[in-house]
Amino acid sequence: MKQFSLTLYYYSPKSYNFCRTILTLLHPSSITNWTSSVKADPGFLEEVFEYLKKIPDGDKDWYCDFGGIQVEAHETPATETLVFMLVDLNGKWKWLIGYFLQSKSTASVQAG
């Protein structure tokens, strides 16, 4: 029921509130509490790497390359986000593994 609630609320909070009139679902503040307990600060998400360590070697059919990109911290407001995703070679899943806020991308970063 928790997964259903999270998915429905993610797609449409208005639909979630309507379903609450028919079904016994938790208050939206409970969903906010669930989602706010995940550390999602800019950088690499440690929770994802901890989970990846638990995957058996036979099921690891993915590749991750960071390309030697270095991200520097600046005090200027961010206008872009550099996102790193891990994608299954069979196309069954994809995970956000990190993101960095930046003010602009150089041509070498955009070229990959």
C-alpha positions, 0 to 999 in steps of 0.5 A: 500500500505504501508503494501505491500511495507514493506512486499515486501521489507522485503522479497527481496529488489531486487524484490521491486526495480523491482516492482518499475519499474512497480508500483508506489512505494515509494523509499526504503529510505522511508521504512527505515524511517518507520522502523527506527521510532520504538524503538527496543533497547534491553529490553522489547518493550513498544509499544507491551505492550501498544497495549496488554492493548487495547485488549478486555478481551474476546480476550485474549487467551494467556499466558506469563511467564517470569520464573523469569529470571534476565538479567545482563548488561555486557560490554563483546560483545554479542554472543547470544540473549535471545528472549521473544515471546508472542504466541496466543494459537490458533496459529493466531499470535506471537509477539516479546515482548523483547530481551536481548543480552548476552555473554553466557547462563547458564545451568539453563537459557537454561533448562527453 
